[in-house]
Amino acid sequence: KNKWKEGFYILDMSFGDDVYSMVMNKKSAGYESQAWFIRNGFPEKEIKENWAKGFQITELDFHNEQWVLVMTKFTDRTPQIYLLRNVFPYDEVERLAADNYLIEHLTYADGQWLIVCNYQPPN
């Protein structure tokens, strides 16, 4: 928490042995601001509220029976979506890929597949 308050940004995180570990950097290209949340239930409300403020999901995982969400505001924002499904959504992923959405984050958590995709404009 102290480093985050000093202007460091969360780049990556992991959970193990009852401890959250984070990779943080003070000078991250394109980062404007960041917010993080720990919730017992899936943080859909926080995602939607922060998407409306221009933030994007940069980390979203389930550890120790809690959802951990990090959202970042970038200088260049691209459209983003997430899928939360009980069964891996092969067809949806293929459709998204055809529409230039790339998987940014993939995890199996709390009995569900979570996939976060960012739009990648065609060259």
Secondary structure, DSSP 8 states (H G I E B T S, - for coil): -HHHHTT-EEEEEEEETTEEEEEEESS-TTEEEEEEEEESS--HHHHHHHHHTTEEEEEEEEETTEEEEEEEEESS---EEEEEESS--HHHHHHHHHTTEEEEEEEEETTEEEEEEEE----
